């Protein structure tokens, strides 16, 4: 082999080696680039998935909080509505009680009605209690009625048609039947009948009668309200 041929072969081998190294370098670089790109893509997907999961979790938490606030608001509104209805019902019941008390009070200021009560109730109480002796039954008249002692001292006040005039007219007969009359110490209207020997008082004052009426009326009134105000 000539020296020229050897030099050409050497040069060719070097070029081949350079070309091979270049190809291998490019191939390795491409592989490394592809690996880096794949890792970056994987990292990006992981970041995106984590971000999406976090966003979904926050959204779910926000929805739960919104639902909780909505339920709390609805519960508060329902409680307020119930309280309002209950308060309205109580106001109506109190109004009924006030109206009953006023109606009974007005009725008991009607002296003609008190006269009928004295004749009917006192006579019946005396019969049922089997009163025989004087003073066993004491009738307490409203304080607004003029007392019998005052009438004896000031007969000019005995106005015909008044309760005092009526009582003065029947007092003597009832006294013989065991009934006496006196005046109540408080401002209640109506009558109280006291069975002295037995310690029993039949309270027919305006407050007692109104209270008894409310015991009867209130359950029916509340049942009516349940149908009207729910």
C-alpha positions, 0 to 999 in steps of 0.5 A: 500500500502506498503512502498516499493510499494509507493517508486517504484511508486514515482520513476516511476513517477519521471522517467516518468516526466523526460522522459516527460520533456525530450521528451517535451524539445527535441520536443521544441528544434526540433521545435525551431531548425526547426523555426531557420532553416526556418528563416535562409532559408527565410533570405538566400532566401531574401538575394539571391533574393536581390543580384540577383535583384541588380545584374540584375539591375547593369547588365541592367544599364551596358548594357544601358551604353554600348548601350549609348556608342555604339550609341555615338560612331556610331554617332561620326563616322557618324558625322566624315564621314559626315564631311569628305565627306563634306570637300572632296566635298568642296576641289573638288569644290575649286579645280574646281574653281582653275582650272577654274581660271587658264584655263580662265587666260591662255586663256585671256593671248592669245592675239589672243583671246583678239583681237577677243573679242575686235572686237566682244564684243566692236562692239556689246556693241557699237551698243546696247548702240547706241554710236555715239560720240567719247569717250563714250566707253572706253576699258580697256586693260590688264596692260601687254599690252603696252599702246598706249601713250608708243607706240607713244613714242617708236614705235620700241616696236610695235611688229607685231602680238602683241595685241598692234600692233592690237590695234594700227591698229584699234584704229583710226577707233574705235576712230571715232566710239566712242571707246577709249583704255586705260590700266587697273590699276590692274593686271587682264587679259581680258577686261573691257568695260566702257560706260562712260556716263551711268556709266556701266562697262562690266567686262570681266576680268579673275576673272569675267569670272571665277566667272560667269563660276563657278555660272554655273558649281558649281551646276552641279558639286555638283550634280555630286559629290552627285552621286559619293561621298555620 
